[in-house]
Amino acid sequence: MAKNSPKIQDLPLEKIMGDRFERYSKSIIQERALPDIRDGLKPVQRRILYSMFVDGNTFDKGFRKSAKGVGNVMGNFHPHGDSSIYEAMVRLSQDWKLRDPLIEMHGNNGSMDGDPPAAMRYTEARLSKISTEMLRDINKATVDMEWNFDDTEKEPKVLPARFPNLLVNGATGISAGYATEIPPHNLGEVIDATIKLIDKPSATLDDLMEIVKGPDFPTGGILQGAEGIREAYQTGRGKVYLRSKTSIQEIRGHKSQIVITEIPYEVNKALLVKKMDEMRVLKKVDGIAEVRDESDRQGLSIVVELKRDVDAQGILNYLFKNTDLQISYNFNMVAIADMRPQQVGLVQILTEYVKHQEDVVLRRSKFDMEKAKKRLHIVEGLIKALSILDKVIKTIRGSKNKSDAKNNLVKEYQFSEDQAEAIVSLQLYRLTNTDVTELQKEDKELTDQIKSLDTIINDHGTLMKVIKKELRQVRDTYADDRRTKIEAKIADIEVDTSVLVASEDVRLLVSHDGYVKRSSLRSYQASDAGDNGLKDEDYPILDQEVNTLDHLFIFTDNGNMIYRQIFEVDDNRWKDTGSHLSQEIGLANDESILKAFVFKNLEEKGTFLIGTSENYIKQVAFSDLLPGRTYKSRASRYSKLKTDDAKVMDVYYIPEDGNGQIYVFTEHSYASAFPLSEVPVVGSKAVGVKFVSLKDDDKLAGYFLSTDESDKIALLTQRGSYKQMKLSEIPSTSRARRGVLTLRELKRAPHRVSLVTNISGDEQLSVVTDTNQEISLDESSHQNADRYSNGSFVMDPETDGNPIRFVKNVIEK
């Protein structure tokens, strides 16, 4: 039976869902979430204002329970939940949300702290005085009316809106596929711009922006970004920054405090205070002693009290950047125009508003004219009747009843039906000479009124003059001073790291295998000497006392550079191993730490000297290795290596205007020396220039930079032979030379250079082998040798292992 029923249709689900959702979307776009471009109201807001107006709940009468107003709206015009209607009513009363609230409310209507309003049974409400301008002349057929949801009453499709409410109070809403965010504006500026547009219909956006500088939020604040404002007024979309109004005040005891008197629009004050206090508790920013909300009925006041001798401006900049003390505000000016949602700009909003006012004033004038004509017709009849009063009385007395009297008056004296009705309804006390005079006066006034209204209706210029006059009256009555300050440029927020971290001296360790840690001096001093937490085969590359605000540069032998500020290094006990760099930055399996440097700031003017096993050398400016935006997750490249097995041999830092001699050795014991000035400063990604002239079967063994002529050369061969030489044994020539031999060549088991370095008079040298043995070298037992000596044996590679590195220890005197 069901299959044969003509009422049942077999349709695809996609078609049904699409059709139903289309209807739903249209409904919530036009009937719920977006404001009308003419009166700036959503349907629920319009219904609230109209319902309260119809009920006589106006500013010149007493307050009434909010629940009564909500019930009337729900029962007569808006068949939705009472909570949503009450929320809309409350928002219309909140002077921190609306620039000019449309409803006055007694009782708790919420707060800037996000507190909910009291239940509607406790609060009382009425229309505000400025709401009368939204509803003025609505009873004069100025707007179209439509039946309500149950066809029992009529409601307006739009309010007369005698001021541009869409701009003055702004709007916010979300619907299907559309959202709107229109900021509030200053009433006086908006009306002046409207008058400007009436006077000059061809006015450009720039013309109007000479008057409307930008939004004027009820909470004040400082709005930055003239370009964003202009883009928003032109296209309907734009981004600006809104920051709090703050001041830094000095207080006793070398302390200062930040006082916040205005916060950005729609920022929750309680959450803002909580966020700033959490930063104090968690020590995300050092120097905040206390955060207090001192707001009262006198106005908003948040006080951030600071500790002694701290950078107040630096802390304020940090708060601007990391809290809602400054926010980005995104214009998205969408409104219903011509029955559809449109992205609108300033010119279009005011143009549509002026069109609406033309229609309102024209319809009002026609209504008033029709009413005046009807009254004039009656007045003319009364004057005529009084002029033949005796005859009229005689006719009325001779009539059977009221109806017969009206018919007789019409028949005998040519009165109209309406005039006859007015005559027979005339009270006896009106039959005086005084009343005749008043009627004649009223006749003249009505005639003049009709003439004036006729001019308004038929002359567009006069019509526009009336609109301008009434707009000026609204402006003079309700306009106030601008609250939001407009700044053309967006201020850059530079946060000094010193305000984030307490300046503290700590112990820093960077190991060859890539472990990094910082420890308190107390933990370091409490640990046993040599108990640094590293594995037996690992060793420190850097171990020194530093400050948490210093900057760490770590260089690997694969040409990667890792930057950290000391406070970013994990804090561990000195006896712990620390964290490995690979936990944050990927390192190759065979990659190890070559050198690490600590600097007080990032404004060094020096260079880094870099030599590679591929026989290249170069200098890179400190400024070329400054950390980038992604430094925490990615290493930067400081040297380009052409082959996979190539390594960086060593890295030296040379201060500004530094000099010295570079000494380089090959495995076949060729050595050359040349001044640092011969090495060019190139980019971090360049390979550099040729280091030395190598024979085909030779390769680099090592190099060092010396700035002290009294240094000595320490050289160790693969056979365990050690010798010392003066620097003068290597003649200074120029870069890319082969140099001179520093070992005597043997036919059987020749010596090859394994390690080379320079030592000063206060350094003790030792050798570490691949079996993790450390062999001390007594400098006093080794005389300075010439270039033709092969030195003396200090170790046996077969039993001690192969030498892998020198260790320098400072001799305490």
C-alpha positions in Angstrom: 0.0 0.0 0.0 2.8 2.4 0.9 4.5 1.9 -2.4 1.4 2.9 -4.3 0.8 6.1 -2.2 1.2 9.2 -4.3 2.4 11.1 -1.2 5.6 9.0 -0.9 8.5 9.8 -3.2 11.6 7.8 -3.8 14.4 10.4 -3.9 18.2 10.2 -3.4 19.5 11.1 0.0 22.0 13.6 -1.5 19.2 15.6 -3.2 17.1 15.6 0.0 20.0 16.7 2.2 21.1 19.4 -0.3 17.6 20.8 -0.6 17.0 20.8 3.2 20.3 22.3 4.0 19.9 25.0 1.4 16.6 26.0 3.1 18.2 25.9 6.5 21.2 27.9 5.4 19.0 30.6 3.8 17.0 30.8 7.0 19.8 31.2 9.4 21.6 33.7 7.1 18.7 35.9 6.5 16.7 35.3 9.7 19.1 34.8 12.5 22.9 35.5 12.3 23.6 38.4 10.0 22.5 42.1 10.4 20.5 44.1 7.9 22.6 46.8 6.2 19.9 49.4 6.8 19.3 49.2 10.6 22.3 47.1 11.6 20.1 44.6 13.5 19.6 40.9 13.5 16.0 39.7 13.5 16.0 38.8 17.3 17.4 42.3 18.1 14.8 44.0 16.0 12.0 42.0 17.5 13.2 42.8 21.0 13.2 46.6 20.4 9.9 46.5 18.6 8.2 44.4 21.2 9.3 46.6 24.0 8.2 49.7 22.0 4.8 48.2 21.4 4.5 47.4 25.1 5.4 51.0 26.0 8.6 49.8 27.8 10.4 53.0 26.8 13.1 55.2 28.4 10.6 57.7 29.8 8.7 55.1 31.8 9.7 52.8 34.6 11.7 49.6 34.3 9.9 46.3 33.8 11.1 42.8 34.6 13.3 41.4 31.8 11.3 38.1 31.9 8.1 40.0 30.9 9.9 41.5 27.9 11.5 38.2 26.9 8.1 36.5 27.2 6.4 39.0 25.0 9.1 38.7 22.3 8.9 34.9 22.4 5.1 34.8 22.4 4.5 37.4 19.7 7.5 37.5 17.4 10.4 35.1 18.1 9.4 31.5 18.7 12.8 30.4 20.0 14.3 29.6 23.4 14.0 32.3 26.1 17.7 32.0 26.9 18.8 33.1 23.4 16.4 36.0 23.5 17.6 37.1 26.9 21.2 36.8 25.8 20.5 39.1 22.9 18.7 41.5 25.2 21.6 41.5 27.7 24.1 42.2 24.9 22.1 45.2 23.8 22.5 46.6 27.3 26.2 46.1 27.8 28.1 49.3 27.4 31.5 47.4 26.9 30.0 45.6 23.9 27.9 48.4 22.3 29.2 51.9 21.6 25.7 53.2 22.3 23.6 50.6 24.1 20.0 50.3 22.9 18.6 48.9 26.2 19.0 50.1 29.8 19.1 47.3 32.4 18.8 47.3 36.2 20.7 44.6 38.0 23.5 42.3 37.0 23.9 42.3 33.2 27.3 40.6 33.2 30.7 42.1 33.2 34.0 42.5 31.3 35.3 39.6 33.4 32.9 37.2 31.6 30.6 36.9 34.5 27.1 35.8 33.4 24.1 38.1 33.9 21.6 37.4 36.6 18.5 35.4 35.6 15.9 37.4 33.7 13.5 37.1 36.7 15.9 39.3 38.7 16.8 42.0 36.2 14.7 44.9 34.8 15.0 46.5 31.4 13.6 49.3 29.2 14.6 50.9 25.9 17.3 53.4 26.1 16.8 57.0 24.9 18.7 56.4 21.7 16.5 53.5 20.9 13.7 56.0 20.3 15.7 57.1 17.3 15.8 53.5 16.0 12.0 53.3 16.2 10.9 56.9 15.6 8.0 57.2 13.2 7.6 53.4 12.9 3.8 54.0 13.3 3.7 56.2 10.2 4.0 53.4 7.7 7.7 54.2 7.2 8.8 50.5 6.9 7.2 47.4 5.5 5.4 45.2 7.9 4.9 41.4 7.7 2.8 38.9 9.6 4.5 37.1 12.6 5.0 33.4 12.8 1.3 32.7 13.7 -0.3 35.4 11.6 -1.7 37.2 14.6 0.3 40.4 14.6 2.5 42.3 12.2 6.2 43.1 12.8 8.6 45.4 10.9 11.0 43.9 8.3 13.4 46.7 9.2 13.4 49.6 11.7 13.4 53.3 10.6 16.9 53.6 12.2 17.4 57.4 12.3 21.2 56.9 12.7 23.6 54.3 11.0 23.4 51.7 13.7 25.3 49.1 11.7 28.5 51.1 12.1 27.8 52.8 15.4 27.2 49.6 17.4 28.8 47.1 15.0 27.8 43.4 14.7 29.2 40.0 15.2 27.7 36.7 14.1 28.3 33.3 12.5 26.0 31.5 10.0 26.3 28.8 7.4 29.2 29.8 5.2 29.2 33.3 6.4 30.4 35.2 9.4 30.5 38.9 10.2 32.7 41.1 12.4 31.8 44.8 12.1 33.5 47.0 14.8 31.6 49.8 16.6 32.2 53.4 15.5 31.8 56.9 16.8 28.2 58.2 16.3 29.3 61.8 15.5 31.9 60.7 12.9 29.5 58.3 11.2 26.7 60.9 11.0 29.1 63.6 9.7 30.3 61.1 7.0 26.7 60.4 6.1 25.9 64.1 5.7 29.1 64.4 3.6 27.8 61.6 1.3 24.4 63.3 1.0 26.1 66.6 0.1 28.5 64.8 -2.3 27.1 61.5 -3.6 30.3 61.0 -5.6 32.4 61.1 -2.4 35.3 58.6 -2.4 36.5 56.4 0.4 39.3 58.8 1.1 36.8 61.7 1.4 34.8 59.7 4.0 37.9 58.6 5.8 38.8 62.2 6.5 35.9 62.1 8.9 35.7 58.4 9.9 39.2 57.7 11.0 38.5 54.2 12.1 36.5 52.1 14.6 35.8 53.6 18.1 35.5 50.8 20.5 33.5 51.2 23.8 36.5 49.9 25.7 38.8 52.5 24.1 42.4 51.2 23.5 44.9 52.1 20.8 44.2 50.9 17.2 47.2 50.5 14.9 47.3 50.0 11.2 46.0 52.7 8.8 46.5 50.4 5.8 44.4 47.6 7.4 41.6 50.1 8.2 41.5 51.5 4.7 41.5 48.0 3.2 38.6 47.0 5.4 36.6 50.1 4.5 37.3 49.4 0.8 36.8 45.6 0.6 35.1 44.7 3.8 38.1 42.7 5.1 41.2 44.0 6.8 43.5 43.3 9.8 44.6 45.8 12.4 46.1 45.6 15.9 44.3 46.8 19.0 46.4 47.3 22.2 45.7 48.3 25.7 46.2 51.8 27.0 49.1 51.5 29.5 51.5 53.7 31.5 54.6 53.0 33.5 54.7 54.6 36.9 57.6 54.9 39.3 56.8 53.9 42.9 58.9 53.9 46.0 61.9 51.7 46.6 63.3 51.9 43.0 60.3 50.0 41.8 57.8 50.6 39.0 54.4 49.4 38.0 52.5 49.0 34.7 49.0 50.5 35.0 46.5 49.3 32.4 43.4 51.6 32.1 41.9 50.3 28.8 42.0 46.8 27.3 41.1 45.6 23.8 37.5 45.1 22.7 35.8 41.9 23.9 38.9 40.7 25.8 37.9 39.0 29.0 39.5 41.1 31.8 39.6 38.3 34.4 41.3 35.8 32.0 43.8 38.5 31.0 44.7 39.1 34.7 44.9 35.4 35.3 47.2 34.9 32.3 49.6 37.6 33.4 49.6 36.2 37.0 50.4 32.7 35.7 53.4 34.2 33.9 54.6 35.5 37.2 54.0 32.2 39.0 55.6 30.1 36.3 58.4 32.6 35.9 58.0 32.9 32.2 59.0 36.5 32.6 61.3 37.6 35.4 60.6 40.8 37.2 56.8 40.7 38.0 56.1 41.0 41.7 52.3 41.1 41.7 49.3 41.4 39.4 46.2 43.2 40.8 42.8 44.1 39.3 41.9 47.4 40.9 38.9 48.1 38.7 35.9 49.7 40.4 33.0 52.0 39.6 35.5 54.7 38.7 36.8 52.7 35.8 39.1 49.9 34.7 42.5 49.6 36.3 44.9 46.6 36.2 48.2 47.0 38.0 51.3 44.9 37.2 53.8 45.7 40.0 57.4 45.0 39.2 60.5 44.1 41.2 63.4 46.5 41.8 65.4 47.8 39.0 63.8 45.8 36.1 63.2 46.8 32.5 59.5 47.8 32.7 59.2 48.5 29.0 60.8 45.2 28.2 58.2 43.4 30.4 55.4 45.4 28.9 56.5 44.4 25.4 56.6 40.8 26.4 53.0 41.1 27.8 51.9 42.8 24.6 53.3 39.9 22.6 52.2 37.0 24.7 48.8 38.0 26.2 45.6 39.7 25.1 47.0 43.0 26.2 47.4 43.4 22.4 45.2 41.5 19.9 44.8 41.4 16.1 41.3 42.5 15.0 40.0 41.2 11.7 37.3 43.1 9.9 34.8 40.9 8.1 32.0 43.3 7.3 29.2 41.1 6.0 25.5 42.3 6.1 22.2 41.5 4.4 21.8 43.9 1.4 19.1 43.3 -1.2 18.0 40.2 0.6 21.4 38.5 0.3 24.7 38.5 2.3 27.3 40.8 0.9 30.8 41.8 1.9 30.4 45.6 2.2 32.7 48.6 2.6 32.2 52.0 4.2 30.9 53.7 1.1 28.3 51.0 0.4 27.1 50.9 4.0 26.5 54.6 4.1 25.0 54.7 0.6 22.5 51.9 1.5 21.7 53.7 4.7 21.0 57.0 2.9 18.7 55.1 0.5 16.9 53.7 3.4 16.4 57.1 5.0 15.1 58.5 1.7 12.5 55.8 1.7 11.6 56.3 5.4 11.3 60.1 5.2 9.4 59.9 1.9 6.9 57.3 3.3 6.5 59.3 6.5 5.9 62.5 4.5 3.2 60.8 2.5 1.6 59.4 5.6 1.6 62.8 7.3 0.3 64.4 4.2 -2.6 62.0 3.8 -3.4 62.5 7.5 -3.2 66.3 7.2 -5.4 66.3 4.1 -8.1 64.2 5.9 -8.0 66.6 8.9 -8.1 69.6 6.6 -11.2 68.2 4.9 -12.8 67.8 8.4 -11.8 71.3 9.5 -13.1 72.8 6.3 -16.5 71.1 6.9 -16.6 72.3 10.5 -15.8 75.9 9.5 -18.6 75.7 6.8 -21.0 74.2 9.3 -20.3 77.0 11.9 -20.9 79.6 9.2 -24.4 78.2 8.6 -24.9 77.0 12.2 -28.6 77.8 12.5 -29.5 75.9 9.3 -27.4 72.9 10.4 -29.0 72.8 13.8 -32.4 73.1 12.2 -31.6 70.2 9.9 -30.3 68.0 12.7 -33.2 68.7 14.9 -35.6 67.8 12.1 -33.9 64.5 11.5 -35.1 61.2 12.9 -31.7 59.9 14.2 -28.0 60.4 13.8 -27.9 58.5 10.5 -30.7 60.5 9.1 -29.1 63.7 10.2 -25.8 62.8 8.4 -27.8 62.0 5.2 -29.7 65.2 5.4 -26.5 67.3 5.9 -24.9 65.6 2.9 -28.0 66.1 0.8 -28.9 69.7 1.7 -25.4 71.3 2.2 -23.1 69.0 0.1 -21.0 67.9 3.1 -19.0 64.7 2.6 -19.7 61.6 4.7 -16.7 62.3 6.9 -17.6 66.0 7.4 -21.2 65.1 8.2 -19.9 62.5 10.8 -17.7 65.2 12.4 -20.6 67.7 12.5 -23.1 65.4 14.2 -20.4 64.3 16.6 -19.6 68.0 17.5 -20.0 68.9 21.2 -22.1 71.9 22.0 -19.2 73.8 23.7 -17.4 73.9 20.4 -20.1 76.2 19.0 -18.3 79.3 20.1 -16.5 82.1 18.3 -13.3 81.0 20.0 -13.6 77.5 18.4 -14.1 79.1 15.0 -10.9 81.0 15.4 -9.0 77.9 16.4 -10.4 76.0 13.4 -9.4 78.8 11.1 -5.9 78.7 12.6 -5.7 75.0 12.3 -6.9 75.3 8.7 -3.9 77.6 7.9 -1.5 75.3 9.7 -2.7 72.3 7.9 -2.5 74.0 4.6 1.1 75.1 5.2 2.0 71.6 6.4 0.5 70.0 3.3 2.4 72.4 1.1 5.7 71.7 3.0 5.1 68.0 2.8 4.3 68.2 -0.9 7.6 69.9 -1.4 9.5 67.2 0.5 7.7 64.5 -1.6 8.2 66.1 -4.9 11.6 67.8 -4.5 14.6 65.4 -3.8 16.8 68.3 -2.6 14.3 69.2 0.1 14.0 65.6 1.1 17.7 65.3 1.6 17.8 68.6 3.6 15.2 67.0 6.0 17.4 63.9 6.4 20.5 66.0 7.1 18.6 68.1 9.6 17.3 65.1 11.6 20.7 63.5 11.5 22.3 66.6 13.0 19.7 66.6 15.7 20.6 63.0 16.6 24.3 63.9 16.5 23.9 66.9 18.7 21.9 64.9 21.2 23.8 61.7 21.5 27.4 62.1 20.1 30.3 62.0 22.5 34.1 62.1 22.2 36.2 59.4 20.5 37.5 56.7 22.9 39.8 54.7 20.7 43.1 56.3 19.6 44.1 55.6 16.0 47.8 55.2 15.1 48.8 54.8 11.5 51.8 52.5 12.0 51.8 49.1 13.7 54.4 49.2 16.5 57.1 46.5 16.4 57.3 44.6 19.6 60.9 43.7 20.4 61.2 41.5 23.4 64.6 41.6 25.2 65.5 38.1 26.4 66.7 39.6 29.6 63.2 40.3 30.8 62.3 36.6 30.3 65.0 35.0 32.2 66.8 35.8 35.4 70.4 36.6 35.0 72.3 33.7 36.7 75.8 32.3 36.5 75.8 28.6 35.7 78.2 25.9 34.6 77.9 24.8 31.0 79.2 21.6 29.4 79.2 20.5 25.7 80.6 17.1 25.0 82.2 15.6 21.9 79.4 13.1 21.5 76.7 15.8 21.5 75.6 16.0 25.1 74.7 19.5 26.5 73.7 20.6 29.9 73.8 23.5 32.3 74.0 23.2 36.1 73.8 25.5 39.0 77.2 26.5 40.4 76.0 24.9 43.7 75.5 21.5 41.9 78.9 21.9 40.1 80.8 22.7 43.3 79.2 19.9 45.2 80.3 17.3 42.7 83.6 15.5 42.8 86.3 16.6 40.4 86.1 14.9 37.1 82.6 13.5 37.8 80.8 15.3 35.0 78.4 12.5 34.1 79.8 11.7 30.7 80.5 8.3 29.4 84.1 7.0 29.6 84.7 7.4 25.8 83.1 10.9 25.7 84.9 14.1 26.7 84.1 17.8 27.1 84.5 20.2 24.2 83.4 23.2 26.4 83.3 23.3 30.2 83.1 26.8 31.6 81.1 29.2 33.8 78.6 31.2 31.8 75.5 33.3 32.3 72.0 32.3 31.4 71.7 35.3 29.0 74.8 34.3 27.1 74.7 32.8 23.6 76.1 29.4 22.7 77.4 28.4 19.2 78.1 24.7 18.7 80.0 23.6 15.5 80.0 19.9 14.3 82.6 18.3 12.1 79.9 17.8 9.4 79.6 21.6 8.9 76.5 22.2 11.0 76.1 24.9 13.5 73.6 24.8 16.4 72.6 27.8 18.4 71.1 28.1 21.8 70.8 30.8 24.4 72.2 29.4 27.6 68.8 29.4 29.4 67.4 27.2 26.7 69.9 24.4 27.5 68.3 21.9 29.9 69.1 22.4 33.5 70.6 19.2 35.0 72.6 18.1 38.0 76.3 18.2 37.2 76.6 14.5 37.7 73.9 13.8 35.1 74.8 13.2 31.5 72.5 16.0 30.1 70.4 16.0 27.0 71.6 15.0 23.5 71.4 17.4 20.7 69.7 14.8 18.5 66.6 15.0 20.7 65.9 18.4 19.1 68.1 18.5 16.0 68.9 15.6 13.7 72.6 14.6 13.7 74.3 12.0 11.5 75.6 8.8 13.2 79.2 9.7 12.6 78.8 13.4 13.4 80.5 14.8 16.5 81.0 18.2 18.1 84.1 20.0 17.0 84.1 23.3 18.9 81.7 25.4 21.0 81.9 29.1 21.8 80.0 31.4 24.2 79.3 35.0 23.5 77.7 37.8 25.6 75.6 39.2 22.8 74.8 38.7 19.1 76.5 41.9 18.0 80.0 40.5 17.6 82.0 41.8 14.7 84.5 39.0 14.4 84.9 36.0 12.1 85.2 32.2 12.3 88.2 30.5 10.7 87.2 27.2 9.2 89.5 24.6 7.6 88.3 21.3 6.1 89.9 17.9 5.2 89.1 18.7 1.6 92.0 21.2 1.6 89.8 24.3 1.8 90.0 27.2 4.2 87.8 30.3 4.7 86.5 32.9 7.1 82.8 33.5 7.8 81.5 36.6 9.4 79.8 36.2 12.8 76.8 38.1 11.4 76.3 35.4 8.7 75.8 32.7 11.4 73.1 34.5 13.5 70.2 32.2 14.4 67.1 32.0 12.2 63.5 31.5 13.0 63.8 27.7 13.0 67.0 27.5 15.0 65.4 25.3 17.7 64.5 22.5 15.3 67.1 22.8 12.6 70.8 23.3 12.4 72.3 25.9 10.1 75.1 25.2 7.6 78.4 27.0 8.3 80.6 25.0 5.8 79.9 23.2 2.6 81.5 19.8 2.2 81.7 18.2 -1.2 82.1 14.5 -0.3 80.3 12.4 2.3 83.5 11.4 4.1 84.9 15.0 4.3 85.1 16.7 7.7 85.8 20.1 9.2 89.2 19.9 10.9 88.9 22.9 13.3 87.1 26.2 13.9 88.6 29.3 15.5 86.9 32.5 16.5 88.8 35.7 15.6 87.7 38.9 17.2 87.3 42.1 15.2 90.6 43.4 13.8 92.2 40.1 15.0 95.3 38.7 13.3 97.8 35.8 13.5 99.6 33.2 11.6 98.0 30.0 10.3 100.2 26.9 10.5 99.2 23.8 8.5 100.7 20.3 8.4 100.2 17.4 6.0 100.6 13.7 6.9 103.9 13.6 4.9 105.2 16.3 7.3 105.0 19.2 4.9 104.3 22.4 6.8 103.6 26.0 5.7 102.7 29.2 7.5 100.9 32.3 6.1 99.1 35.3 7.7 95.4 35.2 8.5 94.8 38.1 6.2 95.3 35.8 3.2 92.1 33.9 4.0 89.0 35.7 2.5 85.7 36.2 4.3 83.1 34.4 2.3 79.5 33.1 2.9 78.6 30.3 5.1 77.6 28.1 2.2 80.9 28.6 0.2 83.6 26.0 0.3 86.4 28.5 0.6 89.8 28.7 -1.0 92.7 26.3 -1.5 94.6 25.6 1.8 98.0 24.1 0.7 99.5 22.5 -2.3 99.3 18.7 -1.8 101.0 15.9 -3.4 98.8 13.2 -4.9 99.3 10.7 -2.0 99.3 13.3 0.8 96.5 14.8 2.8 96.1 17.4 5.6 97.0 16.3 9.1 95.9 19.4 11.0 96.3 23.2 11.4 96.2 25.8 14.1 96.1 29.6 14.5 98.7 31.3 16.6 98.7 34.8 17.8 101.7 34.5 20.1 105.2 34.2 18.7 106.4 32.4 21.8 104.1 29.4 21.2 105.6 26.1 20.3 104.6 23.5 17.8 103.7 20.0 19.3 103.8 17.2 16.7 103.0 13.5 17.2 103.6 10.8 14.6 101.6 7.6 14.0 104.5 5.6 15.5 104.3 7.5 18.8 107.2 9.9 18.3 106.8 13.4 19.7 108.7 16.5 19.1 108.5 20.3 19.8 109.6 23.1 17.5 109.7 26.8 17.6 107.2 28.6 15.3 110.2 30.2 13.5 111.2 26.8 12.2 108.3 27.2 9.7 109.0 30.1 7.4 106.0 32.4 6.7 105.1 32.4 3.0 101.7 32.6 1.4 98.6 30.5 1.2 98.4 27.4 -1.1 102.1 26.6 -0.9 103.5 23.1 -0.3 105.8 24.3 2.5 108.8 22.6 4.1 109.5 19.1 5.5 109.3 18.9 9.3 110.4 15.2 9.7 113.3 13.3 8.3 112.1 10.8 5.7 113.0 7.1 6.5 113.1 4.4 3.9 111.7 1.8 6.2 108.7 2.6 8.5 108.6 6.4 7.8 107.0 8.7 10.3 103.7 10.3 9.4 102.1 13.3 11.2 99.1 12.2 13.2 98.5 15.1 15.6 99.6 18.7 15.6 98.9 21.7 17.8 100.4 24.8 19.4 101.2 25.0 23.1 102.1 28.0 25.3 104.4 28.0 28.3 101.6 27.5 30.9 100.0 24.5 29.2 100.6 20.8 29.9 100.0 18.4 27.0 98.8 14.8 27.0 97.7 12.3 24.4 94.5 10.3 24.3 94.5 7.0 22.3 91.7 5.0 20.8 91.9 2.6 23.7 90.9 5.5 26.0 94.4 5.8 27.6 95.8 9.2 28.4 99.6 9.7 28.3 101.0 12.8 29.8 103.9 14.6 28.0 106.5 16.4 30.2 107.4 19.4 28.2 110.6 20.0 30.3 112.0 16.6 29.2 111.7 17.5 25.5 114.0 20.0 23.9 113.1 22.1 21.0 114.0 20.2 17.9 114.8 21.4 14.3 112.9 20.5 11.2 115.1 17.5 10.5 114.6 15.6 13.7 112.0 12.9 14.1 111.6 13.5 17.8 111.5 10.9 20.6 109.1 8.1 21.3 106.6 8.7 24.1 104.2 5.8 23.4 103.9 2.5 21.7 100.8 2.3 19.4 100.7 -1.5 19.7 100.2 -1.5 23.4 98.8 2.0 24.1 96.6 2.3 21.0 96.6 4.8 18.2 96.7 8.5 19.1 93.5 10.4 18.4 93.7 13.8 20.1 95.8 16.1 22.2 94.5 17.4 25.6 95.8 20.7 26.9 95.7 21.4 30.6 96.7 24.7 32.2 99.6 24.4 34.7 98.7 26.1 38.0 101.6 28.2 39.2 
